[in-house]
Amino acid sequence: MASIRTAVLKCTTESHTAPSLGGELADLIRALQVLLTDSYRPELHYMRGPGPKWHAKHDPAPTRMNRAVVADFMHVNA
């Protein structure tokens, strides 16, 4: 998904003369440059979730199973 920036073309309203072709062309080139060289790329900042340090701190400690309990469980389910 690409972000689109709108470029504002500056127009001076103080003078009563029409904007020059060179000025309009320069504004158009600047607007195209802003659209084509947009450096913000959100996929580079996408967070995929908590990392290993968060899990080490917040996840409960793994429980150790007794071999006798595992053997009894396997015998019952077999």
PyRosetta script that sets phi, psi and omega in degrees:
from pyrosetta import init, pose_from_sequence

init()
pose = pose_from_sequence("MASIRTAVLKCTTESHTAPSLGGELADLIRALQVLLTDSYRPELHYMRGPGPKWHAKHDPAPTRMNRAVVADFMHVNA")
pose.set_psi(1, 121.4)
pose.set_omega(1, -177.8)
pose.set_phi(2, -97.5)
pose.set_psi(2, 140.9)
pose.set_omega(2, 176.1)
pose.set_phi(3, -90.7)
pose.set_psi(3, 143.1)
pose.set_omega(3, -178.9)
pose.set_phi(4, -115.2)
pose.set_psi(4, 125.9)
pose.set_omega(4, 176.0)
pose.set_phi(5, -100.2)
pose.set_psi(5, 138.6)
pose.set_omega(5, 175.8)
pose.set_phi(6, -93.4)
pose.set_psi(6, 132.4)
pose.set_omega(6, 179.9)
pose.set_phi(7, -97.0)
pose.set_psi(7, 132.4)
pose.set_omega(7, 179.4)
pose.set_phi(8, -95.4)
pose.set_psi(8, 121.9)
pose.set_omega(8, 178.6)
pose.set_phi(9, -86.7)
pose.set_psi(9, 127.6)
pose.set_omega(9, -178.0)
pose.set_phi(10, -83.5)
pose.set_psi(10, 130.3)
pose.set_omega(10, 178.3)
pose.set_phi(11, -132.2)
pose.set_psi(11, 128.5)
pose.set_omega(11, 179.5)
pose.set_phi(12, -86.2)
pose.set_psi(12, 125.6)
pose.set_omega(12, -179.1)
pose.set_phi(13, -101.0)
pose.set_psi(13, -3.0)
pose.set_omega(13, -178.8)
pose.set_phi(14, -71.8)
pose.set_psi(14, -36.3)
pose.set_omega(14, -179.5)
pose.set_phi(15, -88.6)
pose.set_psi(15, 151.0)
pose.set_omega(15, -177.5)
pose.set_phi(16, -95.3)
pose.set_psi(16, 5.1)
pose.set_omega(16, 179.1)
pose.set_phi(17, -89.3)
pose.set_psi(17, 153.7)
pose.set_omega(17, 178.5)
pose.set_phi(18, -70.2)
pose.set_psi(18, 148.1)
pose.set_omega(18, 177.9)
pose.set_phi(19, -60.8)
pose.set_psi(19, 144.0)
pose.set_omega(19, -177.8)
pose.set_phi(20, -76.4)
pose.set_psi(20, 155.8)
pose.set_omega(20, 179.1)
pose.set_phi(21, -64.0)
pose.set_psi(21, -37.6)
pose.set_omega(21, 178.8)
pose.set_phi(22, -64.4)
pose.set_psi(22, -41.1)
pose.set_omega(22, 178.5)
pose.set_phi(23, -66.6)
pose.set_psi(23, -41.2)
pose.set_omega(23, 177.7)
pose.set_phi(24, -64.2)
pose.set_psi(24, -41.3)
pose.set_omega(24, 179.1)
pose.set_phi(25, -65.5)
pose.set_psi(25, -40.0)
pose.set_omega(25, 177.8)
pose.set_phi(26, -64.4)
pose.set_psi(26, -41.6)
pose.set_omega(26, 177.4)
pose.set_phi(27, -62.7)
pose.set_psi(27, -41.0)
pose.set_omega(27, 179.1)
pose.set_phi(28, -64.3)
pose.set_psi(28, -42.2)
pose.set_omega(28, 179.4)
pose.set_phi(29, -64.6)
pose.set_psi(29, -41.7)
pose.set_omega(29, 177.5)
pose.set_phi(30, -63.2)
pose.set_psi(30, -41.9)
pose.set_omega(30, 179.5)
pose.set_phi(31, -64.1)
pose.set_psi(31, -42.2)
pose.set_omega(31, 177.8)
pose.set_phi(32, -65.3)
pose.set_psi(32, -37.2)
pose.set_omega(32, 179.0)
pose.set_phi(33, -63.9)
pose.set_psi(33, -40.8)
pose.set_omega(33, 178.8)
pose.set_phi(34, -64.6)
pose.set_psi(34, -42.2)
pose.set_omega(34, -179.3)
pose.set_phi(35, -68.3)
pose.set_psi(35, -38.3)
pose.set_omega(35, -175.0)
pose.set_phi(36, -84.1)
pose.set_psi(36, -24.9)
pose.set_omega(36, -176.7)
pose.set_phi(37, -110.6)
pose.set_psi(37, 34.2)
pose.set_omega(37, 177.7)
pose.set_phi(38, -66.6)
pose.set_psi(38, 115.1)
pose.set_omega(38, -172.7)
pose.set_phi(39, -88.3)
pose.set_psi(39, -7.3)
pose.set_omega(39, -179.6)
pose.set_phi(40, -78.9)
pose.set_psi(40, 120.5)
pose.set_omega(40, 178.4)
pose.set_phi(41, -125.3)
pose.set_psi(41, 99.9)
pose.set_omega(41, -173.9)
pose.set_phi(42, -63.6)
pose.set_psi(42, -24.8)
pose.set_omega(42, -179.6)
pose.set_phi(43, -66.0)
pose.set_psi(43, -20.6)
pose.set_omega(43, 177.1)
pose.set_phi(44, -76.1)
pose.set_psi(44, -19.1)
pose.set_omega(44, -176.8)
pose.set_phi(45, -107.5)
pose.set_psi(45, 8.7)
pose.set_omega(45, -177.3)
pose.set_phi(46, -71.5)
pose.set_psi(46, 126.0)
pose.set_omega(46, 179.9)
pose.set_phi(47, -94.0)
pose.set_psi(47, 130.6)
pose.set_omega(47, -176.6)
pose.set_phi(48, -95.6)
pose.set_psi(48, 1.8)
pose.set_omega(48, 179.5)
pose.set_phi(49, 127.3)
pose.set_psi(49, 178.4)
pose.set_omega(49, -178.1)
pose.set_phi(50, -66.8)
pose.set_psi(50, 147.8)
pose.set_omega(50, -177.6)
pose.set_phi(51, -92.8)
pose.set_psi(51, -172.1)
pose.set_omega(51, -175.3)
pose.set_phi(52, -66.2)
pose.set_psi(52, -30.5)
pose.set_omega(52, 178.6)
pose.set_phi(53, -68.9)
pose.set_psi(53, -37.0)
pose.set_omega(53, 178.2)
pose.set_phi(54, -65.9)
pose.set_psi(54, -43.1)
pose.set_omega(54, 179.9)
pose.set_phi(55, -65.7)
pose.set_psi(55, -36.9)
pose.set_omega(55, 178.8)
pose.set_phi(56, -64.6)
pose.set_psi(56, -32.6)
pose.set_omega(56, -178.0)
pose.set_phi(57, -84.1)
pose.set_psi(57, -37.5)
pose.set_omega(57, -169.5)
pose.set_phi(58, -104.9)
pose.set_psi(58, -21.5)
pose.set_omega(58, -179.9)
pose.set_phi(59, -76.9)
pose.set_psi(59, 144.8)
pose.set_omega(59, 177.2)
pose.set_phi(60, -68.3)
pose.set_psi(60, 154.8)
pose.set_omega(60, -180.0)
pose.set_phi(61, -66.6)
pose.set_psi(61, 140.8)
pose.set_omega(61, 179.3)
pose.set_phi(62, -66.1)
pose.set_psi(62, 140.6)
pose.set_omega(62, 179.6)
pose.set_phi(63, -88.8)
pose.set_psi(63, 144.5)
pose.set_omega(63, 178.3)
pose.set_phi(64, -96.5)
pose.set_psi(64, 134.3)
pose.set_omega(64, -179.9)
pose.set_phi(65, -95.8)
pose.set_psi(65, 139.5)
pose.set_omega(65, 176.8)
pose.set_phi(66, -76.5)
pose.set_psi(66, 138.9)
pose.set_omega(66, -178.8)
pose.set_phi(67, -61.2)
pose.set_psi(67, -32.7)
pose.set_omega(67, 179.6)
pose.set_phi(68, -66.9)
pose.set_psi(68, -39.4)
pose.set_omega(68, 179.1)
pose.set_phi(69, -65.8)
pose.set_psi(69, -40.9)
pose.set_omega(69, 179.6)
pose.set_phi(70, -66.0)
pose.set_psi(70, -42.0)
pose.set_omega(70, 179.4)
pose.set_phi(71, -63.3)
pose.set_psi(71, -43.9)
pose.set_omega(71, 177.8)
pose.set_phi(72, -62.3)
pose.set_psi(72, -40.4)
pose.set_omega(72, 180.0)
pose.set_phi(73, -65.0)
pose.set_psi(73, -42.3)
pose.set_omega(73, -179.8)
pose.set_phi(74, -66.9)
pose.set_psi(74, -35.8)
pose.set_omega(74, -179.5)
pose.set_phi(75, -69.3)
pose.set_psi(75, -40.5)
pose.set_omega(75, -178.7)
pose.set_phi(76, -67.8)
pose.set_psi(76, -41.2)
pose.set_omega(76, -176.9)
pose.set_phi(77, -82.7)
pose.set_psi(77, -9.3)
pose.set_omega(77, -177.3)
pose.set_phi(78, -82.4)
pose.dump_pdb("model.pdb")
